[in-house]
Amino acid sequence: MFLLKILSFCVLFVGRVLCKEESWNLGDIGKENEGSVSLKSPFIKDWTLPDTGDDPSLTYALDLSFAVSDEDPGRQIHFSIMDGDEVLSATLPHYDNVSVLLASNTSLEQRVTLFLCPTPGDDRYVTFSARTRYPSAIPFKFKIRVISLDLPLGQTQIMDVSTGLPVTLRINPSASYRDYFVLNVDSVDFNTKDVCIVVAASEGKCPMKNSPETVVTSDAWQTALKSASITIRARTFSFIEPFFVTVVVMPNDYPCSLGSSVVHDYDDLSRVRTKKISIVVHKGDGYLSYMLPIFASLGFLIFIVLISCLIVGTKDYKTYDEADFVGEPEEATSVMGIRSSEETPQFEVDEDERAYTLYRDCFSAMEERKSTAPNRAIRIERGMKRFKHRPRISDLSMISATDNWFRRNRSRVYIYLLPLITLFYFIPAIQFVFLAKAQEENTGSQDICYHNFRCSKPFSIFTDFNHIVSNSSYFIYGMSFMVLVAIKKSKLSSSLNDYYNKMGGTGIPQQLSIFHALGFALMAQGLFSICYHVCPTNLSLQFDTTMMYIICVLSIIKIYQFRHPDATANAYSTFGFVGFLVLLEALALYTSSWLVYFPFFLLYVVTTLFIAIDSYFMGLGRIDRIIGRLLFKHIFFECFCSNSERCSKGPLFLLRFIWGILFSIANITYALYTAVSKYKDPKKSLSHVVLFILAANLLAYLLYYIIRKIVKQNFTDSARFNPLHVFVICGKTYKCRFPTGTFFGSLAILFGGLGFYLYSSRSANRNLSPAESRNLNSHCTWFDFYDNHDIWHFFGATGVYTAFISLLTIDDDLLYTNRNEIDVF
């Protein structure tokens, strides 16, 4: 291209020397003229164009046309016009595959328009040339006309744009540095909605950038199909002075596609490549218009927070006489009441010979551990109470009640590790997204980040400030939830408060540190979601989803911890697992190879089977590797036994077995479905797959927990504890009972459902090309500031927040129930 411009300049310079200058007057403007050109006879003219006056929006346009026939489709003409130091050039016909005309049996007139840059005040001296490599004379037509580039703010114009006939308009903003403008371009004709165009905005300086080669060097540009929107900030591009907006039809549709069906071959439509568009530029409402929607949303958040603080903060957890209900942990005795290790233990809870044999083998392993690891032997002894067919909370809290280090690794360490992980993850995340944003601004390409450009409210360093505001809901709710956890902790009696290293003897053990970690994770989710929305791409999506993974995993662990305090996973293994999961996801962003996806599917299936087996034995195998080997042998012989009598007896723990089978079948089936989908679509991302797996398992487990809690009536009515809500109004004390868990659970379902519905109404799609994603862009629908995705942030965050409160209070009715009366499930 550079050599071609040099050649054009040389030809025009020689033409000025050899050819006679031809003057034009206003009467000649607009008349169609004919010319011809051949290899030995180039067409070269010097013209003097009269001054267009003081109107800076007026300029000259040179229309050129050339009839291409199927008799000889290989003819081409290269046109050039030199205006001072500026050289404009074009070649007819526009397309490269001219042989397609041989099959069409038609002739086609190709047109192109070259626009001279507006320079009012003086006559203009230009040199026009046409040349070809074809030996015979080729006729063509040309016409010079005066056009107005002016487009008033707020005025919509319907125009035709085609290959070689771009639209360039001049906007006079009369703006200050704080102003911004919005350029909207829409396809009017449905039949040409898939013709690829580039929409651009550039400073009002010459030369104009209105060719397929130069339009992508504009200050801001987008590829588009049906619609495009560009937010033009005066301070970013110094667009205080008049600037140009340009629409150019691309020679083909590949810039607007990712190899999808939007690409058209060179058929009749692609040769014409005409698009009817509407174009309008309007001034933004200004930053003061942001105040109402921001304060309205903050009012909604504060209302929800105040309601939650009022309900949770007024709970009285000390209404009952604690002397009648609170006890100390049971003394750590032998599982079956056996004091002497020299005797064979008596299996007091099960007549099943297999269960007795398994218990006896574990008991023997415990005896071996007494000499080498006495503390581990004590844990094994206490853990063997899980062999009961109906174990109680007292059976699964013996280790946590007496071993502070064991308990802290499964509770308090979570809140220690999570802030550190967040800090070290947040620093590269924010560097990455702002580097991508800087690249977008430096190159002018708005095809890098997948925004909803139709609802983009700029402020400061953010182009989507409305998404920043809506993501603040996660931060506010997370901080509020941590306060609620602290309020509940302060209201618990010291004998039940984990802060004092005491677990009491009644109710679900109040290990609240994971709730603190959940609140912090919700705050961090807001920060990482802001990072993602600075420049939404498939690469930056990993920062948005990581905290979602952690929230789902911590929620599952907390629900499991309610009834299995001793069997809960420790913080180190949990975050190690999540870290490996994030590593596989990150690798999958850069390669679609099965070398990455196969380890993921293998990890998924192995983890599914491990959780099913571990839940079957209630975490007993994780106490010691010797016990783990014994349990594995038991599973192996149960699955592959040759003794028909032994097999006919069925599993030891029927309900746990059924739950494990259903859990395994559901997850392995989804793994196979995902593998098939990956085979059909090699570019399939892991982010939504992992998130769906975690979220679906969380919802299924929560539903299972609620159903089992409702069905189980294993405690007496007199032992139930329904905390009173105590209010003091005008010096008078009022007491009432309120179903806190049910209320906030219902709110979680309501807001979560509304949020998911709004999320499904997508305004961008990172898996499409930027132009195809832009077809989904929608205008602001809430206060002329928020789009549906913003409301999804508000409702989704509210749903998560109320779900957390429901989990925090779900077992308050068991607070003063003896633990040997509370079932484990």
BELGI-V882553 format. One record per backbone hydrogen bond with DSSP energy under -0.5 kcal/mol. CO is the residue of the C=O (numbers start at 1). NH is the residue of the N-H. E is the energy in kcal/mol with one decimal. If there is no record, write none. Layout:
BEGIN
co: <CO/CO>
nh: <NH/NH>
e: <E/E>
END
This chain:
BEGIN
co: <1/2/3/4/5/6/7/8/9/10/11/12/13/14/15/20/22/25/25/28/31/33/35/37/41/42/43/45/45/46/47/47/48/49/54/55/57/59/60/61/61/62/63/64/65/66/66/68/69/72/77/77/78/79/80/81/81/82/82/83/86/88/90/92/96/97/98/99/100/100/101/101/108/108/110/112/113/114/114/119/124/124/125/126/127/128/129/130/131/134/137/138/140/141/142/143/144/145/147/147/149/152/157/157/159/161/162/162/164/165/166/167/169/170/171/171/176/177/179/180/181/182/182/183/184/185/186/188/189/190/192/196/197/198/199/200/201/201/202/203/208/211/214/215/220/221/222/224/226/227/228/230/230/231/232/232/233/234/234/238/238/240/240/242/243/244/245/246/247/248/253/254/260/265/267/268/269/272/273/275/275/276/276/277/278/279/280/281/282/286/287/288/289/290/291/292/293/294/295/296/297/298/299/300/301/302/303/304/305/306/307/308/309/310/312/314/315/316/316/320/321/321/322/322/331/334/340/345/346/352/353/354/355/356/357/358/359/360/361/362/363/364/365/366/368/368/369/373/374/375/376/377/378/379/380/382/383/384/385/388/391/392/392/394/396/397/398/399/399/402/403/404/405/406/407/408/408/409/411/411/412/412/413/414/415/416/417/418/419/420/421/422/423/424/425/426/427/428/429/430/431/432/433/434/435/436/437/438/439/440/444/444/445/449/451/452/453/454/455/456/457/459/462/464/464/465/466/467/468/469/470/471/471/472/473/474/475/476/477/478/479/480/481/482/483/484/485/486/487/488/489/493/493/494/496/497/497/498/505/509/510/510/512/513/514/515/516/517/518/519/520/521/522/523/524/525/526/527/528/529/530/531/531/532/536/537/539/540/540/541/541/542/543/545/546/547/548/549/550/551/552/553/554/555/556/557/558/559/560/560/564/564/565/570/571/572/573/574/575/576/577/578/579/580/581/582/583/584/585/586/586/587/587/593/593/594/596/597/598/599/600/601/602/603/604/605/606/607/608/609/610/611/612/613/614/615/617/619/620/620/624/625/626/627/628/629/630/631/632/633/634/635/636/642/643/644/646/647/652/653/654/655/656/657/658/659/660/661/662/663/664/665/666/667/668/669/670/671/672/673/674/675/676/677/681/686/687/688/689/690/691/692/693/694/695/696/697/698/699/700/701/702/703/704/705/706/707/708/716/716/717/721/723/724/724/725/725/727/727/729/732/734/736/738/739/740/741/742/743/744/745/746/747/748/749/750/751/752/753/754/755/756/757/758/760/765/769/770/771/771/772/773/774/781/782/782/786/786/787/787/788/789/790/791/792/793/794/795/796/797/798/799/800/801/802/803/804/805/806/807/809/811/812/813/814/817/818/819/819/819/821/822>
nh: <5/6/7/8/9/10/11/12/13/14/15/16/17/18/19/46/48/28/29/31/144/142/140/138/38/44/130/47/128/22/49/126/24/124/56/58/149/147/116/63/145/114/143/112/141/68/110/108/72/75/79/92/131/90/129/83/88/84/127/86/83/81/79/77/98/100/101/102/103/104/105/106/68/110/66/64/115/62/116/122/49/126/84/47/82/45/80/43/78/39/139/37/35/65/33/63/30/61/59/149/170/155/159/279/277/275/165/249/113/162/168/247/245/151/173/243/179/235/234/284/232/184/282/230/280/228/278/190/192/193/195/250/224/248/222/246/219/220/244/205/210/215/217/218/201/446/199/197/187/225/185/183/232/233/181/234/237/238/239/240/241/174/175/204/171/202/169/200/167/198/256/257/263/267/271/272/273/163/163/161/277/188/189/159/186/157/184/154/182/289/290/291/293/294/295/296/297/298/299/300/301/302/303/304/305/306/307/308/309/310/311/312/313/314/315/726/317/319/724/322/324/325/325/326/333/337/343/347/348/356/357/358/359/360/361/362/363/364/365/366/367/368/369/370/371/372/373/377/378/379/380/381/382/383/384/385/386/387/388/391/824/395/396/397/566/401/402/402/403/404/407/408/409/410/410/411/413/571/414/415/415/416/417/418/419/420/421/422/423/424/425/426/427/428/429/430/431/432/433/434/435/436/437/438/439/440/441/442/443/444/221/446/448/451/453/455/456/780/457/458/465/462/459/467/468/469/470/471/472/472/473/474/475/476/477/478/479/480/481/482/483/484/485/486/487/488/489/490/491/492/492/496/497/497/498/500/502/501/819/511/498/512/516/517/518/519/520/521/522/523/524/525/526/527/528/529/530/531/532/533/534/534/535/535/450/541/542/543/544/544/545/546/547/549/550/551/552/553/554/555/556/557/558/559/560/561/562/563/563/564/567/568/568/574/575/576/577/578/579/580/581/582/583/584/585/586/587/588/589/589/590/590/591/596/597/598/600/601/602/603/604/605/606/607/608/609/610/611/612/613/614/615/616/617/619/618/620/622/623/624/628/629/630/631/632/633/634/635/636/637/638/639/640/644/647/648/649/650/654/657/658/659/660/661/662/663/664/665/666/667/668/669/670/671/672/673/674/675/676/677/678/679/680/681/684/690/691/692/693/694/695/696/697/698/699/700/701/702/703/704/705/706/707/708/709/710/711/712/719/720/720/723/738/316/726/727/736/729/734/732/729/727/725/740/743/744/745/746/747/748/749/750/751/752/753/754/755/756/757/758/759/760/761/761/762/768/773/774/225/775/775/776/777/783/785/786/781/782/790/791/792/793/794/795/796/797/798/799/800/801/802/803/804/805/806/807/808/809/810/810/812/814/815/721/817/507/821/393/394/822/823/393>
e: <-1.9/-2.0/-2.5/-2.4/-2.4/-2.1/-2.4/-2.4/-2.1/-2.4/-2.3/-1.9/-1.2/-2.4/-2.6/-0.7/-0.9/-1.3/-0.8/-1.5/-0.5/-2.6/-2.7/-2.5/-1.4/-0.7/-2.6/-0.5/-3.3/-4.0/-0.6/-2.6/-2.0/-3.1/-0.7/-1.5/-3.0/-2.7/-2.8/-0.7/-2.3/-2.4/-2.0/-2.4/-2.0/-0.6/-3.0/-2.9/-0.8/-1.2/-0.6/-2.4/-1.9/-2.1/-2.8/-0.6/-2.8/-0.6/-1.7/-2.0/-3.2/-2.5/-3.1/-2.4/-2.1/-1.4/-1.9/-1.4/-0.8/-0.7/-1.5/-0.5/-3.3/-0.7/-2.3/-3.0/-0.5/-3.0/-0.5/-0.7/-3.5/-0.6/-0.7/-3.2/-2.7/-3.1/-2.5/-2.7/-3.0/-1.6/-0.5/-1.5/-2.5/-2.2/-3.1/-3.1/-3.6/-2.7/-2.2/-0.5/-4.7/-1.7/-0.6/-2.3/-3.1/-3.1/-2.2/-0.5/-3.0/-1.5/-0.5/-2.6/-2.4/-2.1/-0.8/-2.0/-1.5/-0.9/-2.2/-3.2/-3.8/-0.6/-2.1/-2.1/-2.0/-2.3/-2.5/-0.6/-1.0/-1.4/-1.5/-2.1/-2.5/-2.3/-2.6/-2.5/-0.5/-1.7/-2.6/-2.3/-1.0/-2.8/-1.9/-1.4/-2.7/-2.8/-2.7/-2.3/-2.9/-0.5/-2.7/-2.8/-0.7/-0.7/-2.9/-0.5/-1.8/-0.9/-1.0/-0.8/-0.7/-0.5/-0.9/-1.2/-3.3/-2.5/-2.8/-2.7/-2.4/-2.5/-1.3/-1.8/-1.5/-2.1/-1.8/-1.6/-3.1/-0.5/-1.2/-2.7/-0.6/-3.0/-1.0/-2.8/-2.2/-2.2/-2.8/-3.7/-2.8/-1.0/-1.5/-1.3/-0.6/-2.0/-2.8/-2.5/-2.1/-2.4/-2.3/-1.8/-2.3/-2.9/-2.2/-2.1/-2.4/-2.8/-2.3/-2.2/-2.7/-2.5/-2.3/-2.7/-2.2/-0.9/-1.2/-2.8/-0.7/-0.7/-0.7/-0.9/-1.7/-0.6/-0.7/-3.1/-1.3/-1.7/-0.8/-0.6/-1.2/-2.1/-2.5/-2.6/-2.6/-2.6/-2.2/-2.1/-2.4/-2.2/-2.0/-2.2/-1.8/-1.7/-1.6/-1.0/-0.6/-0.6/-3.2/-2.1/-1.9/-1.9/-2.3/-2.5/-2.3/-2.6/-1.4/-1.1/-1.9/-1.6/-1.5/-0.6/-1.5/-1.3/-1.1/-0.6/-2.4/-1.8/-0.8/-0.8/-2.3/-0.7/-2.1/-2.7/-2.0/-0.6/-0.8/-1.5/-2.7/-2.7/-1.0/-0.6/-0.7/-0.8/-2.5/-2.3/-0.5/-0.7/-2.5/-2.7/-2.3/-2.2/-1.6/-2.5/-1.7/-0.6/-1.2/-2.6/-1.6/-2.4/-2.2/-1.7/-1.6/-2.0/-2.2/-2.2/-2.0/-1.9/-2.1/-2.6/-2.3/-1.5/-2.7/-0.6/-0.6/-1.2/-1.1/-1.7/-0.6/-0.6/-0.6/-0.7/-2.7/-2.5/-2.9/-0.8/-1.2/-2.3/-2.1/-1.7/-0.8/-0.9/-1.2/-1.1/-0.9/-2.5/-2.6/-2.5/-2.3/-2.4/-2.6/-1.9/-1.7/-2.2/-2.4/-2.0/-2.4/-2.5/-2.5/-2.2/-1.3/-1.0/-0.6/-1.7/-0.6/-0.6/-0.6/-1.3/-1.3/-2.0/-1.5/-2.0/-0.8/-1.0/-1.7/-2.3/-2.3/-2.2/-2.3/-2.6/-2.0/-1.8/-2.8/-2.1/-1.3/-1.4/-2.7/-2.3/-1.8/-2.0/-2.2/-2.2/-1.0/-0.8/-0.8/-0.8/-3.1/-1.1/-0.7/-1.1/-0.8/-0.6/-2.0/-1.5/-0.6/-2.3/-2.1/-2.6/-2.4/-2.8/-3.0/-2.2/-2.3/-2.5/-2.5/-2.4/-2.2/-2.3/-1.4/-0.7/-0.6/-1.2/-0.7/-0.6/-0.6/-1.8/-2.4/-2.0/-2.1/-2.2/-2.5/-2.1/-2.0/-2.5/-2.0/-2.1/-2.0/-2.6/-2.3/-2.0/-0.9/-0.7/-0.6/-1.1/-1.1/-1.4/-1.6/-2.7/-1.3/-2.6/-2.7/-2.7/-2.6/-2.5/-2.6/-2.6/-2.2/-2.3/-2.6/-2.7/-2.2/-2.4/-3.1/-2.7/-1.5/-1.7/-2.8/-0.6/-1.4/-1.0/-1.4/-0.6/-2.1/-2.2/-2.0/-2.5/-2.1/-2.4/-2.0/-2.4/-2.6/-2.7/-2.1/-2.1/-2.4/-0.9/-2.2/-2.0/-0.9/-1.5/-0.6/-2.3/-2.7/-2.4/-2.5/-2.4/-2.6/-2.5/-2.4/-2.8/-2.4/-2.0/-2.8/-2.2/-1.8/-2.1/-2.2/-2.4/-2.7/-2.2/-2.3/-2.4/-2.5/-2.0/-2.1/-2.6/-2.0/-2.9/-2.2/-2.3/-2.2/-2.4/-2.7/-2.8/-2.0/-2.2/-2.5/-2.4/-2.5/-2.6/-2.5/-2.3/-2.6/-2.5/-2.5/-2.6/-2.2/-2.3/-2.7/-2.7/-1.1/-0.6/-0.9/-0.7/-0.6/-2.9/-0.6/-0.5/-1.6/-0.5/-3.5/-2.1/-2.7/-3.2/-3.6/-2.1/-2.6/-2.6/-2.1/-2.2/-2.0/-2.2/-1.9/-2.4/-3.0/-2.3/-2.2/-2.2/-2.7/-2.5/-2.1/-2.1/-2.4/-2.0/-0.7/-0.7/-1.6/-1.4/-2.9/-1.8/-0.5/-0.7/-0.7/-1.6/-1.0/-0.5/-2.0/-2.7/-1.4/-2.2/-0.5/-1.8/-2.0/-1.7/-2.0/-3.1/-3.1/-2.4/-2.1/-2.6/-2.3/-2.6/-2.6/-1.9/-2.3/-1.9/-2.1/-2.2/-2.4/-1.5/-0.7/-0.5/-1.5/-1.6/-1.5/-2.5/-1.8/-3.6/-2.0/-0.8/-1.1/-1.1/-0.6/-2.0>
END
